[in-house]
Amino acid sequence: SATNEEDIQFDEAVGELEEMLMDPAFIQLDQAFLSKYCHHFTDDDENKLIYTDIFHQYVSMLESYIEKRLQARLKWFSMPKFMSMMRYCTFTSPERLQGDVFDVLTTLGDFSAFKDMMLSYKHEKEGTAMDLSSLLAITTGNK
């Protein structure tokens, strides 16, 4: 049936996206972008105009990368078809839309999440990230 075929295709696309997220080439592309632009971001509540431009560049870069990769690996793939499948799953089986892949896809449209990611990367790069190691306690099972 058509629905069964679409289920298989959807699962194939998700599998490819999961592999992509762990691919060193993708990680390098993502990290290079963050490194290049994170210096523009500050912890102020006010958003600078340049943030929007950078956000749109990031979304465009990732969408293009995802689309090219999936089209190269899945003959049937088109972004509109995949987005339609995702919308269908939202209503019929939202539990299928959980995990890192969907976190990434939903943040593509979420400026606040993007800004948080940029600031987090900037703080790590500058060595000013919050050190939570003092909150860790190591215990043994022996009493």
Rosetta blueprint (number, residue, H / E / L):
1 S L
2 A H
3 T H
4 N H
5 E H
6 E H
7 D H
8 I H
9 Q H
10 F H
11 D H
12 E H
13 A H
14 V H
15 G H
16 E H
17 L H
18 E H
19 E H
20 M H
21 L H
22 M H
23 D L
24 P H
25 A H
26 F H
27 I H
28 Q H
29 L H
30 D H
31 Q H
32 A H
33 F H
34 L H
35 S H
36 K H
37 Y H
38 C H
39 H H
40 H H
41 F L
42 T L
43 D L
44 D L
45 D L
46 E L
47 N L
48 K L
49 L H
50 I H
51 Y H
52 T H
53 D H
54 I H
55 F H
56 H H
57 Q H
58 Y H
59 V H
60 S H
61 M H
62 L H
63 E H
64 S H
65 Y H
66 I H
67 E H
68 K H
69 R H
70 L H
71 Q H
72 A H
73 R H
74 L L
75 K L
76 W L
77 F L
78 S L
79 M H
80 P H
81 K H
82 F H
83 M H
84 S H
85 M H
86 M H
87 R H
88 Y H
89 C H
90 T H
91 F H
92 T H
93 S L
94 P H
95 E H
96 R H
97 L H
98 Q L
99 G L
100 D H
101 V H
102 F H
103 D H
104 V H
105 L H
106 T H
107 T H
108 L L
109 G L
110 D L
111 F H
112 S H
113 A H
114 F H
115 K H
116 D H
117 M H
118 M H
119 L H
120 S H
121 Y H
122 K H
123 H H
124 E H
125 K H
126 E H
127 G L
128 T L
129 A L
130 M L
131 D L
132 L L
133 S H
134 S H
135 L H
136 L L
137 A L
138 I L
139 T L
140 T L
141 G L
142 N L
143 K L
